[in-house]
Amino acid sequence: PIELMAMKELEKIRKKQEKKLAKSNGDGETPLVEIPREDVDVRTSAATYAKRQITGQMNDFQKFGVMGEWEKPYFTMDASYEAVQLEVFHTMYQKGLIFRGKKPVYWSPSSITALAEAELEYKDDHESKSVYVSFPLRGSLPSALEPYAGSISALIWTTTPWTLPSNRAVCIRNDIEYSLVHYNDSKKYVLIATELLESVSAIVGKEQDQEGDEEGTRVLPVPVTVATIK
C-alpha cells in the first residue's frame, strides 16, 4: 500500500536529519529525531511518492509508443476528480442507495492494512475448510411444520465460517423440495433439500432410511416447499 511507502519515505527523511544534526553537534552522538506521523504528513508524502511513480510510468509508456493525453493525465487524487466523486456519492445518498452494513474485509497481517480483491493471490493447492451449521427456525411456520415448532433448524453448508456472525437469514428457493429429518438419538429436526439427503447422511455418518426405520435416519412424510416457509 502506498501509505507504507510514504512511511518509508518519512523514515529516510528522519535518518538524514539525524546524520545532519550529528555532524553539526560534533560530539559523535546521534540525536533522536521523531518521524512525523500526522495524517497530513503521511498524505503529503504519499502524494509525492505517487506523483513520482506516475511520472516514471508515463515516460515508460511514451517510450513504448503508447498514445494518450499525456499533457492532461487522469489522476484520482486530483481535486476535480474528488469533487465529481463526492457529487456522485451525494446523489446516491439522496436516492437512498448508501447504507451501513457488514462484509468480510481482507486483511494483511504483515502490511497491517486492508486489501482490495485485486491484491489477493490464492494458493492453487489450498483446500478450504467447510462446515455444516444448523440455524433454528423462528417465527410462524407452515401448517405441516407446526407440530415440530421449536425443534426445527435449517441446515446450511459454507466454506467461509468467519462470516457466520453476520448472517441474518438463510436463502431458500420455491422450486426445491425439502425434507424434515429426525435422528433417532435426538429430539431435534433438520430441514434439508431432499436431493442432498444421501450426500449429507454419508458425511454425518448416519444411514438414511426413508421407509421409517427407527434404527437409522427417519425422513418424516412432510413435503415442504421453500415458498411456504416464512
Backbone as numpy.savetxt, mean C-alpha at the origin, in Angstrom:
# Nx Ny Nz CAx CAy CAz Cx Cy Cz
15.61 8.70 -2.80 14.79 9.91 -2.80 15.64 11.17 -2.80
15.16 12.20 -3.44 15.95 13.41 -3.59 16.25 14.08 -2.25
15.39 13.85 -1.25 15.64 14.42 0.08 16.94 13.88 0.66
17.21 12.60 0.44 18.45 12.02 0.95 19.66 12.61 0.24
19.52 12.85 -1.07 20.61 13.48 -1.80 20.84 14.90 -1.29
19.73 15.58 -0.95 19.85 16.94 -0.42 20.58 16.93 0.92
20.27 15.94 1.77 20.94 15.84 3.06 22.44 15.56 2.88
22.78 14.77 1.86 24.20 14.51 1.59 24.91 15.78 1.14
24.20 16.59 0.35 24.78 17.85 -0.10 25.03 18.77 1.10
24.06 18.81 2.01 24.22 19.64 3.21 25.36 19.13 4.09
25.52 17.81 4.12 26.61 17.22 4.90 27.97 17.63 4.32
28.06 17.69 3.00 29.31 18.14 2.36 29.63 19.58 2.74
28.58 20.42 2.76 28.76 21.82 3.13 29.27 21.93 4.56
28.70 21.09 5.44 29.11 21.12 6.85 30.58 20.76 6.99
31.03 19.72 6.28 32.42 19.29 6.37 33.37 20.36 5.84
32.97 21.05 4.77 33.80 22.12 4.24 33.93 23.26 5.24
32.81 23.57 5.91 32.84 24.64 6.90 33.73 24.26 8.08
33.71 23.00 8.48 34.56 22.55 9.59 36.04 22.68 9.24
36.40 22.27 8.02 37.80 22.38 7.59 38.24 23.83 7.54
37.35 24.70 7.04 37.68 26.12 6.93 37.90 26.74 8.30
37.04 26.41 9.26 37.17 26.94 10.61 38.41 26.38 11.31
38.72 25.12 11.03 39.90 24.50 11.65 41.17 25.20 11.21
41.27 25.56 9.93 42.44 26.26 9.42 42.55 27.66 10.01
41.37 28.33 10.14 41.39 29.69 10.68 41.76 29.71 12.15
41.42 28.65 12.90 41.76 28.58 14.32 43.25 28.36 14.52
43.83 27.52 13.69 45.26 27.27 13.76 45.67 26.38 14.90
44.72 25.84 15.66 45.09 25.00 16.80 44.95 23.52 16.49
44.59 23.21 15.25 44.48 21.81 14.87 43.18 21.15 15.27
42.39 21.81 16.10 41.13 21.23 16.52 40.04 21.58 15.51
39.19 20.59 15.25 38.11 20.79 14.29 36.83 21.11 15.04
36.31 22.34 14.90 35.07 22.70 15.59 33.87 21.97 14.98
32.87 21.77 15.80 31.67 21.08 15.36 30.72 22.09 14.71
30.35 21.81 13.48 29.39 22.64 12.76 28.14 21.81 12.52
27.02 22.24 13.05 25.78 21.50 12.88 25.26 21.66 11.46
24.78 20.56 10.91 24.20 20.57 9.58 22.80 21.18 9.65
22.47 22.12 8.76 21.13 22.70 8.79 20.08 21.64 8.45
19.06 21.57 9.27 18.03 20.55 9.07 16.62 21.14 8.98
16.52 22.46 8.84 15.21 23.05 8.68 14.62 22.63 7.34
13.29 22.55 7.29 12.64 22.12 6.06 13.04 22.98 4.87
13.15 24.28 5.11 13.49 25.17 4.00 14.90 24.90 3.48
15.82 24.53 4.37 17.18 24.21 3.94 17.19 22.95 3.07
16.45 21.94 3.51 16.41 20.69 2.75 15.75 20.93 1.40
14.65 21.68 1.37 13.97 21.94 0.10 14.86 22.74 -0.86
15.57 23.73 -0.31 16.46 24.52 -1.15 17.57 23.66 -1.73
18.16 22.81 -0.88 19.22 21.92 -1.35 18.68 20.93 -2.37
17.45 20.40 -2.13 16.84 19.45 -3.06 16.59 20.11 -4.41
16.12 21.36 -4.41 15.86 22.07 -5.66 17.15 22.31 -6.43
18.21 22.68 -5.71 19.50 22.90 -6.36 20.02 21.62 -7.00
19.91 20.51 -6.26 20.36 19.22 -6.78 19.53 18.81 -7.99
18.22 19.01 -7.92 17.34 18.64 -9.03 17.67 19.44 -10.29
17.88 20.74 -10.14 18.21 21.58 -11.29 19.51 21.13 -11.94
20.48 20.76 -11.11 21.77 20.30 -11.64 21.60 19.00 -12.44
20.78 18.09 -11.91 20.53 16.83 -12.60 19.75 17.05 -13.90
18.78 17.95 -13.85 17.98 18.24 -15.04 18.84 18.81 -16.15
19.73 19.73 -15.78 20.62 20.33 -16.78 21.49 19.27 -17.44
22.03 18.36 -16.63 22.85 17.28 -17.17 22.07 16.37 -18.09
20.84 16.02 -17.71 20.02 15.15 -18.53 19.64 15.83 -19.84
19.31 17.12 -19.77 18.96 17.85 -20.98 20.13 17.87 -21.96
21.33 18.10 -21.46 22.52 18.12 -22.32 22.73 16.76 -22.98
22.52 15.69 -22.21 22.69 14.34 -22.76 21.65 14.06 -23.84
20.40 14.44 -23.59 19.34 14.21 -24.58 19.65 14.96 -25.89
20.13 16.18 -25.76 20.44 16.96 -26.96 21.60 16.34 -27.73
22.58 15.77 -27.02 23.69 15.10 -27.68 23.20 13.88 -28.46
22.15 13.22 -27.93 21.58 12.05 -28.60 20.66 12.45 -29.75
20.43 13.74 -29.93 19.56 14.20 -31.01 18.08 14.17 -30.67
17.76 14.09 -29.40 16.35 14.10 -28.98 15.81 15.52 -29.12
14.66 15.65 -29.79 14.07 16.97 -30.01 13.11 17.31 -28.87
13.06 18.57 -28.52 12.17 19.02 -27.46 12.27 20.52 -27.30
11.40 21.07 -26.48 11.45 22.51 -26.21 12.46 22.75 -25.08
13.72 22.67 -25.43 14.76 22.75 -24.42 14.84 24.15 -23.77
14.39 25.19 -24.50 14.38 26.53 -23.92 13.19 26.73 -22.98
12.21 25.84 -23.09 11.02 25.94 -22.24 10.71 24.56 -21.66
11.57 24.05 -20.79 11.38 22.70 -20.24 10.22 22.64 -19.25
9.83 21.42 -18.97 8.70 21.15 -18.07 9.24 20.69 -16.72
9.06 21.52 -15.69 9.51 21.18 -14.34 8.31 21.10 -13.40
8.23 20.04 -12.64 7.12 19.93 -11.67 7.32 20.85 -10.48
8.54 21.39 -10.30 8.76 22.29 -9.17 8.58 23.76 -9.55
8.19 24.01 -10.81 7.90 25.39 -11.21 6.65 25.89 -10.50
6.66 27.17 -10.14 5.50 27.76 -9.45 4.25 27.70 -10.31
4.41 27.88 -11.63 3.25 27.84 -12.52 2.62 26.45 -12.55
3.47 25.42 -12.55 2.96 24.04 -12.53 2.24 23.75 -11.21
2.84 24.16 -10.11 2.24 23.92 -8.79 0.91 24.66 -8.67
0.82 25.86 -9.26 -0.43 26.62 -9.20 -1.55 25.89 -9.92
-1.24 25.33 -11.09 -2.25 24.57 -11.84 -2.67 23.33 -11.07
-1.71 22.67 -10.43 -2.03 21.48 -9.64 -2.97 21.83 -8.49
-2.72 22.94 -7.83 -3.59 23.37 -6.73 -4.98 23.72 -7.23
-5.08 24.31 -8.42 -6.39 24.63 -8.99 -7.18 23.36 -9.28
-6.50 22.37 -9.83 -7.16 21.08 -10.11 -7.60 20.41 -8.81
-6.73 20.45 -7.81 -7.06 19.86 -6.51 -8.28 20.55 -5.90
-8.33 21.87 -6.01 -9.46 22.62 -5.46 -10.75 22.27 -6.17
-10.67 22.11 -7.49 -11.86 21.71 -8.26 -12.35 20.33 -7.84
-11.42 19.40 -7.65 -11.79 18.05 -7.21 -12.39 18.09 -5.82
-11.85 18.95 -4.96 -12.38 19.07 -3.60 -13.82 19.60 -3.62
-14.08 20.58 -4.46 -15.42 21.15 -4.56 -16.42 20.12 -5.07
-15.97 19.17 -5.88 -16.85 18.13 -6.41 -16.99 16.94 -5.46
-16.35 17.03 -4.29 -16.45 15.96 -3.30 -15.62 14.73 -3.64
-14.58 14.90 -4.47 -13.76 13.76 -4.88 -12.57 13.53 -3.97
-12.31 14.45 -3.05 -11.17 14.32 -2.14 -11.67 13.82 -0.79
-11.09 12.78 -0.29 -11.47 12.23 1.00 -10.25 11.63 1.68
-10.36 11.44 2.96 -9.29 10.83 3.74 -9.61 9.35 3.95
-8.69 8.49 3.60 -8.90 7.07 3.74 -7.64 6.36 4.19
-7.64 5.04 4.07 -6.50 4.24 4.46 -6.05 3.37 3.29
-4.76 3.23 3.15 -4.21 2.36 2.13 -2.79 1.96 2.55
-2.34 0.79 2.13 -0.97 0.39 2.47 0.03 1.26 1.73
1.07 1.68 2.42 2.11 2.51 1.83 3.43 1.75 1.89
4.09 1.64 0.76 5.38 0.94 0.73 6.44 1.78 1.44
7.21 1.12 2.29 8.17 1.82 3.13 9.55 1.19 2.98
10.56 2.05 2.88 11.93 1.57 2.78 12.63 1.75 4.12
12.91 0.67 4.85 13.61 0.78 6.14 15.01 1.37 5.99
15.69 1.07 4.88 17.05 1.56 4.71 17.08 3.05 4.37
16.13 3.50 3.55 16.07 4.91 3.17 15.24 5.75 4.13
14.47 5.07 4.97 13.58 5.73 5.94 12.65 6.70 5.21
11.96 6.18 4.21 11.02 7.02 3.46 10.00 6.14 2.76
8.86 6.74 2.42 7.85 6.02 1.65 8.31 5.86 0.21
7.85 4.80 -0.44 8.26 4.52 -1.81 7.06 4.54 -2.75
7.30 4.98 -3.96 6.28 4.93 -5.00 6.29 3.53 -5.62
5.19 3.17 -6.27 5.11 1.84 -6.89 6.24 1.62 -7.89
6.62 2.69 -8.62 7.65 2.56 -9.64 9.04 2.31 -9.04
9.19 2.58 -7.75 10.49 2.40 -7.10 10.68 1.00 -6.54
9.68 0.14 -6.68 9.75 -1.19 -6.10 10.38 -2.19 -7.07
11.14 -3.10 -6.53 11.69 -4.21 -7.30 11.32 -5.49 -6.58
10.78 -6.45 -7.32 10.28 -7.68 -6.73 11.22 -8.84 -7.02
11.34 -9.72 -6.05 12.12 -10.93 -6.24 11.27 -11.93 -7.02
11.81 -12.45 -8.11 11.05 -13.37 -8.94 10.75 -14.68 -8.22
11.62 -15.07 -7.29 11.44 -16.34 -6.61 10.74 -16.19 -5.25
10.18 -15.00 -4.99 9.52 -14.78 -3.71 8.15 -15.45 -3.67
7.84 -16.10 -2.57 6.53 -16.71 -2.37 5.80 -15.97 -1.25
4.66 -15.39 -1.59 3.90 -14.60 -0.62 3.20 -15.53 0.37
3.16 -15.11 1.62 2.45 -15.85 2.64 0.95 -15.56 2.49
0.15 -16.59 2.49 -1.30 -16.41 2.40 -1.95 -16.83 3.70
-3.15 -16.34 3.92 -3.85 -16.65 5.16 -5.36 -16.70 4.90
-6.02 -17.62 5.59 -7.48 -17.69 5.56 -8.00 -17.02 6.83
-8.97 -16.16 6.69 -9.52 -15.43 7.82 -11.04 -15.45 7.75
-11.69 -15.65 8.88 -13.15 -15.64 8.92 -13.64 -14.32 9.50
-14.59 -13.69 8.81 -15.19 -12.44 9.24 -16.62 -12.71 9.72
-16.91 -12.48 10.98 -18.28 -12.70 11.49 -19.29 -11.82 10.76
-20.43 -12.39 10.41 -21.49 -11.63 9.74 -22.32 -10.90 10.78
-22.49 -9.60 10.60 -23.25 -8.77 11.53 -24.53 -8.28 10.87
-25.47 -7.87 11.68 -26.69 -7.27 11.15 -27.69 -8.30 10.68
-28.65 -7.87 9.87 -29.72 -8.74 9.40 -29.19 -9.76 8.40
-29.78 -10.93 8.39 -29.40 -12.02 7.51 -30.61 -12.47 6.71
-30.39 -13.10 5.55 -31.52 -13.68 4.81 -32.19 -14.77 5.63
-33.44 -15.02 5.34 -34.22 -15.96 6.15 -33.57 -17.34 6.25
-32.90 -17.77 5.18 -32.27 -19.10 5.20 -31.15 -19.20 6.22
-30.58 -18.06 6.59 -29.45 -18.06 7.52 -29.83 -17.65 8.93
-31.04 -17.15 9.12 -31.45 -16.66 10.44 -31.31 -17.68 11.56
-31.58 -18.98 11.32 -31.42 -19.96 12.41 -29.99 -20.05 12.95
-29.02 -19.58 12.16 -27.62 -19.69 12.55 -27.02 -18.32 12.88
-27.87 -17.34 13.08 -27.40 -15.98 13.36 -26.50 -15.96 14.59
-25.43 -15.19 14.51 -24.49 -15.09 15.62 -23.38 -16.11 15.56
-23.50 -17.09 14.65 -22.49 -18.15 14.56 -21.92 -18.27 13.15
-22.25 -17.33 12.28 -21.82 -17.42 10.89 -20.68 -16.44 10.61
-19.69 -16.93 9.86 -18.59 -16.08 9.41 -18.37 -16.32 7.92
-17.91 -15.29 7.23 -17.54 -15.42 5.83 -16.04 -15.67 5.76
-15.64 -16.69 5.01 -14.24 -17.05 4.91 -13.60 -16.31 3.74
-12.47 -15.64 4.00 -11.76 -14.95 2.94 -10.32 -15.46 2.90
-9.66 -15.21 1.78 -8.27 -15.61 1.58 -7.50 -14.42 1.06
-6.32 -14.16 1.59 -5.54 -13.01 1.15 -4.05 -13.30 1.26
-3.28 -12.64 0.39 -1.82 -12.72 0.45 -1.25 -11.42 1.03
-2.13 -10.53 1.48 -1.68 -9.26 2.09 -2.31 -9.12 3.47
-1.93 -9.97 4.41 -2.55 -9.93 5.74 -2.34 -8.63 6.48
-1.32 -7.84 6.09 -1.08 -6.58 6.80 -2.18 -5.55 6.51
-3.05 -5.82 5.52 -4.14 -4.88 5.22 -5.40 -5.20 6.01
-5.42 -6.30 6.72 -6.63 -6.73 7.43 -7.16 -5.71 8.45
-6.30 -5.03 9.21 -6.83 -4.07 10.19 -7.68 -2.96 9.57
-7.48 -2.68 8.29 -8.24 -1.61 7.64 -9.44 -2.13 6.85
-9.65 -3.44 6.84 -10.79 -3.99 6.11 -12.10 -3.50 6.69
-13.02 -3.12 5.81 -14.32 -2.62 6.24 -15.46 -3.53 5.82
-15.25 -4.37 4.83 -16.33 -5.22 4.33 -15.74 -6.36 3.50
-16.58 -7.34 3.21 -16.20 -8.47 2.36 -16.96 -8.35 1.04
-16.24 -8.42 -0.05 -16.88 -8.31 -1.37 -17.58 -9.62 -1.73
-18.77 -9.53 -2.26 -19.55 -10.70 -2.63 -20.13 -10.50 -4.03
-20.58 -11.58 -4.63 -21.14 -11.52 -5.99 -22.50 -12.20 -6.01
-23.37 -11.70 -6.87 -24.72 -12.26 -6.92 -24.85 -13.41 -7.93
-23.74 -13.76 -8.60 -23.80 -14.86 -9.57 -23.01 -16.08 -9.08
-22.69 -16.11 -7.80 -21.96 -17.24 -7.22 -22.80 -17.88 -6.12
-22.84 -19.20 -6.11 -23.57 -19.92 -5.05 -22.63 -20.16 -3.88
-23.16 -19.93 -2.68 -22.39 -20.12 -1.46 -23.01 -21.23 -0.62
-22.17 -21.94 0.11 -22.64 -22.99 1.01 -22.26 -22.67 2.44
-23.14 -23.06 3.35 -22.87 -22.88 4.77 -22.27 -24.17 5.30
-21.05 -24.09 5.81 -20.31 -25.29 6.21 -20.16 -25.33 7.72
-20.34 -26.53 8.26 -20.22 -26.72 9.71 -19.27 -27.87 9.98
-18.25 -27.63 10.82 -17.34 -28.69 11.21 -17.84 -29.32 12.50
-17.74 -30.65 12.58 -18.37 -31.35 13.69 -17.73 -31.07 15.04
-16.54 -30.46 15.05 -15.90 -30.15 16.33 -16.09 -28.68 16.70
-16.99 -28.00 16.03 -17.22 -26.60 16.31 -18.68 -26.24 16.11
-19.14 -25.25 16.86 -20.51 -24.77 16.71 -20.57 -23.56 15.80
-19.46 -23.28 15.12 -19.40 -22.16 14.21 -19.69 -22.60 12.78
-20.30 -21.71 12.03 -20.62 -21.98 10.64 -19.84 -21.00 9.76
-19.39 -21.51 8.61 -18.58 -20.70 7.69 -19.25 -20.68 6.32
-19.30 -19.48 5.74 -19.88 -19.30 4.42 -18.76 -19.34 3.39
-18.83 -20.30 2.46 -17.79 -20.50 1.46 -18.43 -20.65 0.08
-17.76 -20.16 -0.94 -18.23 -20.38 -2.31 -18.26 -21.88 -2.57
-19.39 -22.38 -3.07 -19.59 -23.82 -3.23 -18.49 -24.46 -4.07
-18.06 -23.79 -5.12 -17.05 -24.37 -6.00 -15.67 -24.45 -5.35
-15.49 -23.79 -4.21 -14.19 -23.82 -3.53 -14.18 -24.76 -2.33
-15.28 -25.43 -2.06 -15.36 -26.32 -0.89 -14.28 -27.39 -0.91
-14.10 -28.01 -2.06 -13.14 -29.12 -2.14 -11.72 -28.63 -1.89
-11.32 -27.54 -2.52 -9.96 -27.05 -2.35 -9.71 -26.54 -0.94
-10.71 -25.86 -0.35 -10.55 -25.35 1.01 -10.48 -26.50 2.00
-11.34 -27.51 1.81 -11.34 -28.66 2.71 -10.01 -29.39 2.67
-9.40 -29.46 1.50 -8.11 -30.13 1.39 -7.03 -29.36 2.15
-7.13 -28.04 2.13 -6.13 -27.23 2.81 -6.28 -27.30 4.32
-7.52 -27.24 4.81 -7.73 -27.28 6.25 -7.63 -28.68 6.81
-7.50 -29.66 5.93 -7.27 -31.02 6.39 -8.50 -31.77 6.84
-9.67 -31.35 6.37 -10.90 -32.05 6.73 -11.61 -32.51 5.47
-12.12 -33.70 5.51 -12.79 -34.26 4.35 -14.24 -33.83 4.34
-14.68 -33.25 3.25 -16.06 -32.80 3.19 -16.98 -33.94 2.80
-18.19 -33.86 3.25 -19.18 -34.89 2.95 -20.52 -34.21 2.73
-20.89 -34.02 1.52 -22.13 -33.33 1.23 -23.36 -34.23 1.42
-23.13 -35.48 1.82 -24.24 -36.37 2.13 -24.73 -36.15 3.55
-23.99 -35.36 4.33 -24.41 -35.11 5.71 -23.73 -36.02 6.71
-22.59 -36.59 6.36 -21.86 -37.47 7.26 -21.33 -36.68 8.45
-21.74 -37.05 9.65 -21.33 -36.34 10.86 -19.85 -36.51 11.15
-19.19 -37.52 10.52 -17.79 -37.75 10.79 -16.89 -36.75 10.04
-17.45 -36.11 9.04 -16.64 -35.17 8.27 -17.27 -33.79 8.29
-17.06 -33.06 7.25 -17.64 -31.73 7.13 -19.06 -31.85 6.61
-19.99 -31.16 7.25 -21.39 -31.26 6.84 -21.80 -29.97 6.16
-22.20 -30.07 4.90 -22.67 -28.91 4.16 -24.18 -28.84 4.31
-24.66 -27.84 5.00 -26.08 -27.71 5.24 -26.83 -27.38 3.96
-28.03 -27.90 3.79 -28.81 -27.65 2.58 -29.40 -26.26 2.57
-28.53 -25.25 2.55 -28.98 -23.86 2.54 -28.36 -23.17 1.34
-28.97 -23.24 0.17 -28.42 -22.55 -0.98 -28.53 -21.03 -0.80
-27.40 -20.39 -0.70 -27.40 -18.96 -0.45 -26.72 -18.23 -1.60
-27.36 -17.24 -2.14 -26.73 -16.40 -3.16 -26.32 -15.10 -2.49
-25.25 -14.53 -2.99 -24.68 -13.35 -2.34 -25.65 -12.19 -2.32
-26.51 -12.09 -3.28 -27.40 -10.92 -3.38 -28.35 -10.83 -2.19
-28.58 -11.94 -1.49 -29.52 -11.93 -0.38 -28.85 -11.60 0.94
-27.52 -11.50 0.94 -26.79 -11.24 2.17 -26.57 -9.75 2.34
-27.00 -9.21 3.43 -26.84 -7.78 3.70 -25.70 -7.55 4.69
